[in-house]
Amino acid sequence: MRSSGSISELMIPVSGYPKVKEDDSLSSAIARLRQYYSEDREHRSMLVTGETEDATERIVGILRINDIMSALKHLTRSYDSDEVSRMAHSLGDYGTRMRQDKEVDLRRGFEWKVKEVMPQKPHRVDIDQSPAETLQIMLLNNVDVLAVCQNGQIVGIIRAVDLLEYISQAWTRASDDRHQNSLTFDEQPPE
């Protein structure tokens, strides 16, 4: 069991996380995530890297599966497959072209560059912050992954799933405290 002093003990170091270049295509990013899944490393996001002027690699963002899905959603014109099928059937040849256009739009999305899809600035947390502070940042920003920084540099990733043990321990402690208080109260003799 890992301790819960700081998130440095819970985070995944940069070296253990999938990476993709900001100029790579969306299809490359998807292939990289699928590769990690096939290796039983179930990451739902990846680090995005770029090059500095001196050709060194720097981390410029985080690309999540949700970011990919949101981008592709816009290409499908927000119709689900049943809607497209119904419209295509009722519209004859135009409907067939509409269905083909939807497929073409989706293929066009796979050609997008990663930097066109990823959020511009990932939410960050300092390596010395506690799990409680980290959880609060995730909840306030409605995110499930944060970049972990040390001296302004991204050194790791912390995911909501990495905080589950902390959340479970906190829940148990709170539950035990409530139980003790109720036992203490219940054990007092009636007056």
ZITATA-V901490 format. One record per residue. RES is the residue in three letters. SS is DSSP state (@ for helix, = for strand, . for the rest). OMEGA is omega in whole degrees, -180 to 180 (999 if undefined). D_LAST is the distance of its C-alpha to the last C-alpha in Angstrom with 1 decimal. Layout:
res=RES ss=SS omega=OMEGA d_last=D_LAST
res=RES ss=SS omega=OMEGA d_last=D_LAST
This chain:
res=MET ss=. omega=-180 d_last=45.6
res=ARG ss=. omega=179 d_last=46.6
res=SER ss=. omega=-177 d_last=44.7
res=SER ss=. omega=179 d_last=43.4
res=GLY ss=. omega=177 d_last=44.6
res=SER ss=. omega=-177 d_last=47.3
res=ILE ss=@ omega=177 d_last=49.2
res=SER ss=@ omega=-180 d_last=52.2
res=GLU ss=@ omega=-176 d_last=50.7
res=LEU ss=. omega=-173 d_last=50.1
res=MET ss=. omega=172 d_last=53.2
res=ILE ss== omega=179 d_last=56.5
res=PRO ss== omega=180 d_last=59.4
res=VAL ss=@ omega=-177 d_last=62.3
res=SER ss=@ omega=-179 d_last=64.5
res=GLY ss=@ omega=-174 d_last=62.4
res=TYR ss=. omega=180 d_last=62.4
res=PRO ss=. omega=-179 d_last=65.1
res=LYS ss== omega=174 d_last=67.4
res=VAL ss== omega=180 d_last=69.9
res=LYS ss== omega=-177 d_last=72.3
res=GLU ss=. omega=179 d_last=71.9
res=ASP ss=. omega=176 d_last=75.4
res=ASP ss=. omega=178 d_last=74.9
res=SER ss== omega=177 d_last=74.8
res=LEU ss=@ omega=179 d_last=71.7
res=SER ss=@ omega=176 d_last=73.1
res=SER ss=@ omega=179 d_last=73.4
res=ALA ss=@ omega=179 d_last=69.7
res=ILE ss=@ omega=179 d_last=68.7
res=ALA ss=@ omega=180 d_last=71.0
res=ARG ss=@ omega=178 d_last=69.3
res=LEU ss=@ omega=178 d_last=65.8
res=ARG ss=@ omega=178 d_last=67.0
res=GLN ss=@ omega=179 d_last=68.5
res=TYR ss=@ omega=177 d_last=65.2
res=TYR ss=@ omega=-180 d_last=63.5
res=SER ss=@ omega=178 d_last=66.2
res=GLU ss=. omega=180 d_last=65.5
res=ASP ss=. omega=172 d_last=61.8
res=ARG ss=. omega=-170 d_last=60.7
res=GLU ss=. omega=176 d_last=58.7
res=HIS ss=. omega=178 d_last=59.0
res=ARG ss=. omega=177 d_last=58.7
res=SER ss== omega=178 d_last=60.2
res=MET ss== omega=178 d_last=63.0
res=LEU ss== omega=177 d_last=64.1
res=VAL ss== omega=-178 d_last=67.1
res=THR ss== omega=175 d_last=69.6
res=GLY ss== omega=179 d_last=72.5
res=GLU ss== omega=175 d_last=75.2
res=THR ss=. omega=-180 d_last=75.7
res=GLU ss=. omega=180 d_last=79.1
res=ASP ss=. omega=175 d_last=79.7
res=ALA ss=. omega=174 d_last=78.9
res=THR ss=. omega=-179 d_last=75.6
res=GLU ss== omega=176 d_last=72.8
res=ARG ss== omega=179 d_last=69.8
res=ILE ss== omega=-176 d_last=66.7
res=VAL ss== omega=-179 d_last=66.7
res=GLY ss== omega=178 d_last=64.0
res=ILE ss== omega=176 d_last=62.0
res=LEU ss== omega=-179 d_last=63.1
res=ARG ss== omega=175 d_last=60.4
res=ILE ss=@ omega=179 d_last=61.1
res=ASN ss=@ omega=178 d_last=59.5
res=ASP ss=@ omega=179 d_last=62.1
res=ILE ss=@ omega=-178 d_last=64.9
res=MET ss=@ omega=179 d_last=63.5
res=SER ss=@ omega=179 d_last=63.1
res=ALA ss=@ omega=-179 d_last=66.7
res=LEU ss=@ omega=180 d_last=68.1
res=LYS ss=@ omega=-179 d_last=66.1
res=HIS ss=@ omega=-180 d_last=68.2
res=LEU ss=@ omega=-177 d_last=71.4
res=THR ss=. omega=178 d_last=70.6
res=ARG ss=. omega=176 d_last=70.4
res=SER ss=. omega=175 d_last=66.8
res=TYR ss=. omega=172 d_last=68.1
res=ASP ss=. omega=-173 d_last=66.7
res=SER ss=@ omega=178 d_last=69.2
res=ASP ss=@ omega=179 d_last=68.8
res=GLU ss=@ omega=-180 d_last=69.5
res=VAL ss=@ omega=180 d_last=72.6
res=SER ss=@ omega=180 d_last=73.8
res=ARG ss=@ omega=-179 d_last=73.5
res=MET ss=@ omega=-179 d_last=75.2
res=ALA ss=@ omega=-180 d_last=77.8
res=HIS ss=@ omega=-177 d_last=78.6
res=SER ss=@ omega=-176 d_last=78.9
res=LEU ss=@ omega=176 d_last=81.0
res=GLY ss=. omega=-177 d_last=83.6
res=ASP ss=@ omega=178 d_last=85.5
res=TYR ss=@ omega=179 d_last=83.6
res=GLY ss=@ omega=177 d_last=80.4
res=THR ss=@ omega=177 d_last=81.8
res=ARG ss=@ omega=180 d_last=82.7
res=MET ss=@ omega=179 d_last=79.2
res=ARG ss=@ omega=179 d_last=77.7
res=GLN ss=@ omega=178 d_last=80.2
res=ASP ss=@ omega=180 d_last=79.3
res=LYS ss=@ omega=178 d_last=75.7
res=GLU ss=@ omega=179 d_last=76.6
res=VAL ss=@ omega=179 d_last=78.9
res=ASP ss=@ omega=-179 d_last=76.2
res=LEU ss=@ omega=177 d_last=73.9
res=ARG ss=@ omega=179 d_last=76.6
res=ARG ss=@ omega=179 d_last=77.3
res=GLY ss=@ omega=180 d_last=73.6
res=PHE ss=@ omega=179 d_last=74.1
res=GLU ss=. omega=179 d_last=76.9
res=TRP ss=. omega=174 d_last=74.6
res=LYS ss== omega=179 d_last=74.0
res=VAL ss=@ omega=-178 d_last=70.6
res=LYS ss=@ omega=178 d_last=70.4
res=GLU ss=@ omega=-175 d_last=70.8
res=VAL ss=@ omega=-175 d_last=67.7
res=MET ss=. omega=173 d_last=65.2
res=PRO ss=. omega=-173 d_last=62.9
res=GLN ss=. omega=-178 d_last=64.6
res=LYS ss=. omega=-179 d_last=62.0
res=PRO ss=. omega=173 d_last=59.3
res=HIS ss=. omega=-174 d_last=55.8
res=ARG ss== omega=175 d_last=55.3
res=VAL ss== omega=179 d_last=52.7
res=ASP ss== omega=-176 d_last=53.3
res=ILE ss=. omega=-178 d_last=53.3
res=ASP ss=. omega=-179 d_last=50.7
res=GLN ss=. omega=-178 d_last=48.1
res=SER ss=. omega=174 d_last=44.9
res=PRO ss=@ omega=180 d_last=44.1
res=ALA ss=@ omega=178 d_last=41.4
res=GLU ss=@ omega=180 d_last=44.0
res=THR ss=@ omega=178 d_last=46.5
res=LEU ss=@ omega=179 d_last=44.3
res=GLN ss=@ omega=178 d_last=43.5
res=ILE ss=@ omega=179 d_last=47.3
res=MET ss=@ omega=-178 d_last=47.9
res=LEU ss=@ omega=-179 d_last=45.3
res=LEU ss=@ omega=-177 d_last=46.5
res=ASN ss=@ omega=179 d_last=50.2
res=ASN ss=. omega=178 d_last=49.7
res=VAL ss=. omega=180 d_last=51.6
res=ASP ss=. omega=178 d_last=51.2
res=VAL ss== omega=179 d_last=53.6
res=LEU ss== omega=172 d_last=54.1
res=ALA ss== omega=178 d_last=56.9
res=VAL ss== omega=-175 d_last=55.8
res=CYS ss== omega=173 d_last=57.8
res=GLN ss== omega=-177 d_last=58.6
res=ASN ss=. omega=176 d_last=60.9
res=GLY ss=. omega=-179 d_last=61.6
res=GLN ss== omega=177 d_last=62.9
res=ILE ss== omega=-178 d_last=61.3
res=VAL ss== omega=-179 d_last=60.5
res=GLY ss== omega=180 d_last=58.4
res=ILE ss== omega=172 d_last=56.4
res=ILE ss== omega=-179 d_last=52.7
res=ARG ss== omega=178 d_last=51.7
res=ALA ss=@ omega=-179 d_last=48.4
res=VAL ss=@ omega=178 d_last=48.7
res=ASP ss=@ omega=-180 d_last=48.9
res=LEU ss=@ omega=-176 d_last=45.5
res=LEU ss=@ omega=179 d_last=43.8
res=GLU ss=@ omega=177 d_last=42.7
res=TYR ss=@ omega=-180 d_last=41.1
res=ILE ss=@ omega=180 d_last=39.4
res=SER ss=@ omega=179 d_last=38.1
res=GLN ss=@ omega=180 d_last=36.7
res=ALA ss=@ omega=179 d_last=35.1
res=TRP ss=@ omega=-180 d_last=33.6
res=THR ss=@ omega=179 d_last=32.3
res=ARG ss=@ omega=-180 d_last=30.8
res=ALA ss=@ omega=180 d_last=29.1
res=SER ss=@ omega=178 d_last=27.8
res=ASP ss=@ omega=179 d_last=26.6
res=ASP ss=@ omega=179 d_last=24.8
res=ARG ss=@ omega=-179 d_last=23.0
res=HIS ss=@ omega=179 d_last=22.2
res=GLN ss=@ omega=-180 d_last=20.8
res=ASN ss=@ omega=-180 d_last=18.7
res=SER ss=@ omega=178 d_last=17.2
res=LEU ss=@ omega=179 d_last=16.8
res=THR ss=@ omega=-179 d_last=15.1
res=PHE ss=@ omega=-178 d_last=12.6
res=ASP ss=@ omega=-176 d_last=12.3
res=GLU ss=@ omega=179 d_last=12.0
res=GLN ss=. omega=-179 d_last=8.9
res=PRO ss=. omega=178 d_last=6.4
res=PRO ss=. omega=-180 d_last=3.8
res=GLU ss=. omega=999 d_last=0.0
